[in-house]
Amino acid sequence: MVEVMESWFFADKAALIAYYGQGFLGNSLPGQTNIELISKQDVFRALEHASQHAQKGRYRKTAHGFDLIEKIDPVRLRAASPHAARLFDVLERETTG
């Protein structure tokens, strides 16, 4: 299970790169494909480092978090996080059942 919501951002690195624009260091993000294995400290360290010279500035949860979470591709998130996939399955059953 992910430790912080920001882990979900790493499921869709293309969305992060597009959101932050020029100066974002996308190549410095963790290469782990199972985002549940990335520690909380590594998530925040990577976001801060990658965004330090970006157009939108350094990552801040209150300024960027909610905008980013809505841009993440749910298909990519399901593939990168077994627990997120299970959550979505439950929510879909509850809303369609």
Phi and psi restraints in degrees (value plus and minus 20) as a CYANA .aco file:
   2 VAL   PHI     -90.2   -50.2
   2 VAL   PSI     130.7   170.7
   3 GLU   PHI    -108.2   -68.2
   3 GLU   PSI     -49.5    -9.5
   4 VAL   PHI    -162.0  -122.0
   4 VAL   PSI     132.9   172.9
   5 MET   PHI     -79.6   -39.6
   5 MET   PSI     -48.9    -8.9
   6 GLU   PHI     -80.8   -40.8
   6 GLU   PSI     -42.5    -2.5
   7 SER   PHI     -78.6   -38.6
   7 SER   PSI     -54.2   -14.2
   8 TRP   PHI     -81.0   -41.0
   8 TRP   PSI     -48.9    -8.9
   9 PHE   PHI     -79.7   -39.7
   9 PHE   PSI     -52.6   -12.6
  10 PHE   PHI     -93.0   -53.0
  10 PHE   PSI     -30.4     9.6
  11 ALA   PHI     -91.8   -51.8
  11 ALA   PSI     -43.9    -3.9
  12 ASP   PHI    -154.5  -114.5
  12 ASP   PSI      55.8    95.8
  13 LYS   PHI     -83.4   -43.4
  13 LYS   PSI     -49.7    -9.7
  14 ALA   PHI     -82.4   -42.4
  14 ALA   PSI     -58.0   -18.0
  15 ALA   PHI     -86.5   -46.5
  15 ALA   PSI     -59.5   -19.5
  16 LEU   PHI     -81.5   -41.5
  16 LEU   PSI     -67.6   -27.6
  17 ILE   PHI     -82.1   -42.1
  17 ILE   PSI     -64.4   -24.4
  18 ALA   PHI     -85.2   -45.2
  18 ALA   PSI     -60.2   -20.2
  19 TYR   PHI     -85.1   -45.1
  19 TYR   PSI     -67.3   -27.3
  20 TYR   PHI    -101.1   -61.1
  20 TYR   PSI     -45.7    -5.7
  21 GLY   PHI      51.3    91.3
  21 GLY   PSI    -174.3  -134.3
  22 GLN   PHI     -76.1   -36.1
  22 GLN   PSI     117.0   157.0
  23 GLY   PHI      73.9   113.9
  23 GLY   PSI     -29.9    10.1
  24 PHE   PHI     -96.9   -56.9
  24 PHE   PSI     111.3   151.3
  25 LEU   PHI    -114.9   -74.9
  25 LEU   PSI      51.6    91.6
  26 GLY   PHI     -80.6   -40.6
  26 GLY   PSI     -50.0   -10.0
  27 ASN   PHI     -90.9   -50.9
  27 ASN   PSI     -32.2     7.8
  28 SER   PHI    -111.1   -71.1
  28 SER   PSI     -21.0    19.0
  29 LEU   PHI     -94.1   -54.1
  29 LEU   PSI     133.1   173.1
  30 PRO   PHI     -77.5   -37.5
  30 PRO   PSI     123.2   163.2
  31 GLY   PHI    -109.3   -69.3
  31 GLY   PSI     -20.4    19.6
  32 GLN   PHI     -82.8   -42.8
  32 GLN   PSI     103.4   143.4
  33 THR   PHI    -101.1   -61.1
  33 THR   PSI     -44.4    -4.4
  34 ASN   PHI    -115.2   -75.2
  34 ASN   PSI      79.4   119.4
  35 ILE   PHI     -85.4   -45.4
  35 ILE   PSI     -35.6     4.4
  36 GLU   PHI     -89.6   -49.6
  36 GLU   PSI     -34.6     5.4
  37 LEU   PHI    -113.7   -73.7
  37 LEU   PSI     -21.1    18.9
  38 ILE   PHI    -110.4   -70.4
  38 ILE   PSI     104.2   144.2
  39 SER   PHI     -89.2   -49.2
  39 SER   PSI     136.8   176.8
  40 LYS   PHI     -74.8   -34.8
  40 LYS   PSI     -65.8   -25.8
  41 GLN   PHI     -81.9   -41.9
  41 GLN   PSI     -61.9   -21.9
  42 ASP   PHI     -87.9   -47.9
  42 ASP   PSI     -55.2   -15.2
  43 VAL   PHI     -81.3   -41.3
  43 VAL   PSI     -73.0   -33.0
  44 PHE   PHI     -88.2   -48.2
  44 PHE   PSI     -58.5   -18.5
  45 ARG   PHI     -81.4   -41.4
  45 ARG   PSI     -65.1   -25.1
  46 ALA   PHI     -85.9   -45.9
  46 ALA   PSI     -63.3   -23.3
  47 LEU   PHI     -83.3   -43.3
  47 LEU   PSI     -64.2   -24.2
  48 GLU   PHI     -84.2   -44.2
  48 GLU   PSI     -63.2   -23.2
  49 HIS   PHI     -86.4   -46.4
  49 HIS   PSI     -68.5   -28.5
  50 ALA   PHI     -85.3   -45.3
  50 ALA   PSI     -50.0   -10.0
  51 SER   PHI    -117.2   -77.2
  51 SER   PSI     -21.7    18.3
  52 GLN   PHI     -79.2   -39.2
  52 GLN   PSI     -49.5    -9.5
  53 HIS   PHI    -135.2   -95.2
  53 HIS   PSI      -6.1    33.9
  54 ALA   PHI     -96.8   -56.8
  54 ALA   PSI     140.0   180.0
  55 GLN   PHI     -76.5   -36.5
  55 GLN   PSI     -59.4   -19.4
  56 LYS   PHI    -103.5   -63.5
  56 LYS   PSI     -24.4    15.6
  57 GLY   PHI      64.9   104.9
  57 GLY   PSI    -199.8  -159.8
  58 ARG   PHI     -80.6   -40.6
  58 ARG   PSI     122.4   162.4
  59 TYR   PHI     -75.9   -35.9
  59 TYR   PSI     112.6   152.6
  60 ARG   PHI    -156.8  -116.8
  60 ARG   PSI     106.8   146.8
  61 LYS   PHI     -73.8   -33.8
  61 LYS   PSI     -68.0   -28.0
  62 THR   PHI     -91.2   -51.2
  62 THR   PSI     -48.0    -8.0
  63 ALA   PHI    -111.2   -71.2
  63 ALA   PSI     -51.8   -11.8
  64 HIS   PHI    -139.7   -99.7
  64 HIS   PSI     -47.1    -7.1
  65 GLY   PHI     -75.4   -35.4
  65 GLY   PSI     -70.7   -30.7
  66 PHE   PHI     -92.3   -52.3
  66 PHE   PSI     -54.0   -14.0
  67 ASP   PHI     -83.4   -43.4
  67 ASP   PSI     -62.9   -22.9
  68 LEU   PHI     -88.1   -48.1
  68 LEU   PSI     -62.2   -22.2
  69 ILE   PHI     -81.5   -41.5
  69 ILE   PSI     -51.9   -11.9
  70 GLU   PHI     -99.6   -59.6
  70 GLU   PSI     -32.5     7.5
  71 LYS   PHI    -113.1   -73.1
  71 LYS   PSI     -33.0     7.0
  72 ILE   PHI     -90.5   -50.5
  72 ILE   PSI     112.8   152.8
  73 ASP   PHI     -91.7   -51.7
  73 ASP   PSI      97.1   137.1
  74 PRO   PHI     -82.7   -42.7
  74 PRO   PSI     -48.3    -8.3
  75 VAL   PHI     -85.9   -45.9
  75 VAL   PSI     -63.6   -23.6
  76 ARG   PHI     -86.5   -46.5
  76 ARG   PSI     -57.7   -17.7
  77 LEU   PHI     -84.4   -44.4
  77 LEU   PSI     -64.0   -24.0
  78 ARG   PHI     -77.6   -37.6
  78 ARG   PSI     -60.7   -20.7
  79 ALA   PHI     -89.7   -49.7
  79 ALA   PSI     -50.0   -10.0
  80 ALA   PHI    -113.5   -73.5
  80 ALA   PSI     -31.6     8.4
  81 SER   PHI    -163.6  -123.6
  81 SER   PSI      84.0   124.0
  82 PRO   PHI     -77.5   -37.5
  82 PRO   PSI     -56.9   -16.9
  83 HIS   PHI     -89.3   -49.3
  83 HIS   PSI     -56.8   -16.8
  84 ALA   PHI     -86.1   -46.1
  84 ALA   PSI     -60.2   -20.2
  85 ALA   PHI     -80.0   -40.0
  85 ALA   PSI     -63.1   -23.1
  86 ARG   PHI     -85.6   -45.6
  86 ARG   PSI     -61.9   -21.9
  87 LEU   PHI     -78.7   -38.7
  87 LEU   PSI     -67.4   -27.4
  88 PHE   PHI     -82.5   -42.5
  88 PHE   PSI     -59.6   -19.6
  89 ASP   PHI     -80.2   -40.2
  89 ASP   PSI     -65.0   -25.0
  90 VAL   PHI     -83.7   -43.7
  90 VAL   PSI     -66.6   -26.6
  91 LEU   PHI     -81.9   -41.9
  91 LEU   PSI     -59.7   -19.7
  92 GLU   PHI     -85.3   -45.3
  92 GLU   PSI     -61.6   -21.6
  93 ARG   PHI     -82.6   -42.6
  93 ARG   PSI     -62.5   -22.5
  94 GLU   PHI     -89.0   -49.0
  94 GLU   PSI     -53.0   -13.0
  95 THR   PHI    -106.9   -66.9
  95 THR   PSI     -39.3     0.7
  96 THR   PHI    -125.9   -85.9
  96 THR   PSI     -32.3     7.7
